[in-house]
Amino acid sequence: MGREGVAMVDVRERTPERAGGETGGPGPALKGLRVIELANGVAGPYCGKMLADFGADVIKVELPQGDPSRAVGPFPEGDRDAGASFLWLNTNKRGLVLDWLQPAGRKVLRQLVAQADVLVESGPGAELSRLRLDPKSLLRLSSRLIVTSVTPFGRTGPWRDRPATDLTVSALGGMSFLNGLPGEEPLREPGSQTEIIAGISAYIGTMAALADRSVTGQGQAVDAGALEAMLGILTPYITQYSYQGSYMERGPQSRKYMFRCQDGYVSIVIALFNAWELLTEFLDLGEKASAPDEATNMMLMRDDRRVHELLEPGLQRYTRTELFAALMESRMNVGMVLSIPELRTDQHLAARRFFKSVDDPRAREAVFPGAPFRLEDCEWTLRRPAPGLGEHSEEVLAELMGCSTRRRVALRRAGITGGKG
């Protein structure tokens, strides 16, 4: 028996057909789980993507104008409906156009949500409350429903309804403060780091809620804020301030441990264990750099200019590959600084079969990053490309709502639904 006398229930209790995937092995881990995704941008769709890529039936609900990320380039083959980011974030999902801003559309949405295991949403809290689509209202539709909210600042607090982007969350969360050179402007990080981290946190929260439901039989709300998710990265700096009253400021740490060599750069961590001795011996520096005691080691960590003056002349005799092989052999922490094209052909990632291709005529031979983790006994596959706008509207309404052809035509004519389906 589980908590409060509720019998244990498997998260996949409705999916005995999971065994036997496309390759003959076990099927996807989340097959049979139904998810409604009412999220735009990166964070919410990335949470939905992780659920979909591991087998959940994720139905992406878009307003008639579509997810704004569809219009974010680059655009394969010039298709303005298929920005590269959208194509990656929405693999394995079905697409439904539904104007839930209209009362008739909200009625359909509530009926869909009532049948779902999970709703992933990222809308403004005040607007969702006004439309009675907030987590509290939606949880009344089904006692087993899990409502995962993925927003910049969470569903509580004075900033709960403020809009934000990856850049503004990075600034508010201290990341930009630390990134850059002394006396110069703070810099942003590449990519959509805060939003991806928020999406991962939302996925973890959703899986935790599903695990809890398997014990209690009850769903709940999951509140994932990008700001809080990102602050975990700064834990060493936050604890330093807590313990010592001092904190790291913007400085040359972005250059620390990055060294020029013959054909680019390598990263070498020299302040761990006997790394300094091993490296200076490898470079045959002799008396130029005697083995450091603790005080000298602290100097090396702080005097970035002196460290580079000592090491780079010797390092520039070698290529990145030569340094990587030789120093890894000595169990040193070393990494080659790789470009995006080099990552695509990296032998280790190839051996792990990390990059995956999906058959999508809009993207030619699109290659996407694969799963961030592996399940030994469950498949992870790209079963279908990202949906066109409303590509599966007719299919979803007929399958899940039992809508007749006449009813579907009426919804389409009223502008409630639409798309290619």
ABEGO torsion letter per residue (X at the ends): XBBGGBBBBBAAAABAAABGBAAGBBBBAABGBBBBBBBBEAAAAAAAAAAAAAGBBBBBBBBAAEBAAAABOBBBGGBAABBAAAAAAABGBBBBBBBAABAAAAAAAAAAAAABABBBBABBAAAAAAAGABAAAAAAABAABBBBBBBAAEABEAAAABBBBAAAAAAAAGAAAABEBBGBBBBBBBEBAAAAAAAAAAAAAAAAAAAAAAAAGBBBBBBBBAAAAAAAAAAAAAAAAAAAGBBBBBBAAAABGBBBBAAEBBBBBAABEAAAAAAAAAAGAEAABBBBBAAAAAAAAABAAAAAAAAAAAAAABBAAAAAAAAAAAGBBBBBBBBAAAAAABAAAAAAGABBBBBBAAAEBBBBBBBABBBAABBBBBABBBBBBGAAAAAAAAAAAGBBAAAAAAAAAAGABEEAX
